[in-house]
Every structure is written in C-alpha cells, then in structure tokens.
Amino acid sequence: MSTSPNSEEFYEKLKGQLHETASWPTEYLYKFIVKSDVEKIDKLETIFNNLGAVINKNESKNGKYTSISINLLMKDPDAVIEKYKEVAEKVEGVISL
C-alpha cells in the first residue's frame, strides 16, 4: 500500500485482493509509519483500542519516525478497509504499508 490512499478504486482493488488471499475472519497485520510524535502515535493506537489488537512500535535509528505494526482479528475485507480509512482520516501524515 502507499501513502494514505483515498481513492475508492484503490480500496475496491484491495478488497478484491483480500477476498482472494484469505478466508475470513482472519488475523490481519496493519503496518504504519508516522513521525515520532506522541500525539500521532496515541491517535493511531486509540483507533485500535479495545479490539484485542497486538501493537508493536519501533523507532527509526535517528528517532524521527516510528513504525507501528498492529495485528488484529478482522471479520472481513470491509472491516480492514474501514480501519485504513479511519486511520487516514484521523492521523495526519500517516503512511500505510
């Protein structure tokens, strides 16, 4: 995935790929990169709070960026895409991988 994709065409393509590659519900691994800003990291974690997510954070060597991996049981591709859209809307400058 690329930086904050917002086009419906992109999400439709992703939805098709998710349907083909997994049987649902399934564990899904989200990966994001944000500037190492406590507020942005907290916003991102809040989106996945209370969902049973396993969240891992790694700061870059120079401390400028933080990569965040979130492993979560998702019910279907629509739920996966909904979370990507929510992150893109609420966390400025996030890069979704």
C-alpha positions as CSV (number, residue, x, y, z in Angstrom):
1,M,0.0,0.0,0.0
2,S,1.1,3.6,-0.5
3,T,0.8,6.8,1.5
4,S,-2.8,7.4,2.7
5,P,-4.6,6.0,-0.3
6,N,-8.0,7.7,-0.5
7,S,-9.5,6.6,-3.9
8,E,-12.4,4.3,-3.9
9,E,-10.7,2.5,-6.9
10,F,-7.8,1.6,-4.7
11,Y,-10.0,0.3,-1.9
12,E,-12.0,-1.8,-4.3
13,K,-8.8,-3.4,-5.7
14,L,-7.6,-4.1,-2.1
15,K,-11.0,-5.6,-1.2
16,G,-10.7,-8.0,-4.1
17,Q,-7.2,-9.0,-3.2
18,L,-8.2,-9.6,0.4
19,H,-11.1,-11.8,-0.6
20,E,-8.7,-13.9,-2.8
21,T,-5.9,-14.3,-0.3
22,A,-7.6,-15.1,2.9
23,S,-10.5,-17.0,4.5
24,W,-12.4,-14.7,6.8
25,P,-12.4,-14.0,9.7
26,T,-8.6,-13.9,9.8
27,E,-5.6,-12.2,11.6
28,Y,-4.6,-9.1,9.6
29,L,-1.4,-7.2,10.0
30,Y,-1.6,-3.4,9.6
31,K,1.7,-1.5,9.2
32,F,2.0,2.2,9.5
33,I,4.8,4.8,9.7
34,V,4.3,8.1,11.4
35,K,6.6,10.9,12.6
36,S,7.7,10.2,16.1
37,D,5.1,12.4,17.7
38,V,3.4,11.1,20.8
39,E,0.0,12.6,19.8
40,K,0.0,10.9,16.4
41,I,1.1,7.6,17.9
42,D,-1.6,7.8,20.6
43,K,-4.3,8.6,17.9
44,L,-3.3,5.6,15.9
45,E,-3.4,3.3,19.0
46,T,-6.7,4.7,20.1
47,I,-8.3,3.6,16.7
48,F,-7.4,0.0,17.6
49,N,-8.0,0.2,21.3
50,N,-10.4,-2.4,22.9
51,L,-10.3,-4.6,19.8
52,G,-7.8,-7.1,21.1
53,A,-5.0,-5.8,18.9
54,V,-1.3,-6.6,19.4
55,I,0.6,-3.4,18.8
56,N,4.4,-3.2,18.3
57,K,6.3,0.1,17.9
58,N,9.8,0.6,16.6
59,E,11.5,4.0,16.4
60,S,13.8,4.7,13.4
61,K,17.6,4.8,14.1
62,N,17.6,8.6,14.2
63,G,14.3,8.8,16.1
64,K,12.4,10.8,13.5
65,Y,9.9,8.2,12.6
66,T,8.1,5.3,14.3
67,S,6.8,2.2,12.6
68,I,3.7,0.6,14.1
69,S,2.6,-2.9,13.4
70,I,-0.9,-3.9,14.5
71,N,-2.1,-7.5,14.5
72,L,-5.8,-7.9,14.8
73,L,-8.5,-10.5,14.1
74,M,-10.7,-8.9,11.4
75,K,-14.1,-10.2,10.3
76,D,-14.0,-9.4,6.6
77,P,-12.2,-7.2,4.0
78,D,-14.7,-4.4,4.5
79,A,-13.7,-4.1,8.2
80,V,-10.0,-4.0,7.2
81,I,-10.7,-1.2,4.7
82,E,-12.8,0.7,7.2
83,K,-9.9,0.8,9.6
84,Y,-7.5,2.0,6.9
85,K,-9.9,4.9,6.0
86,E,-10.3,5.8,9.7
87,V,-6.5,6.0,10.2
88,A,-6.1,8.1,7.0
89,E,-8.8,10.5,8.2
90,K,-7.7,10.9,11.8
91,V,-3.9,10.6,11.7
92,E,-2.3,13.4,9.6
93,G,0.8,12.3,7.6
94,V,0.5,8.6,8.3
95,I,2.0,6.2,5.7
96,S,0.1,2.9,5.3
97,L,2.1,-0.1,4.1
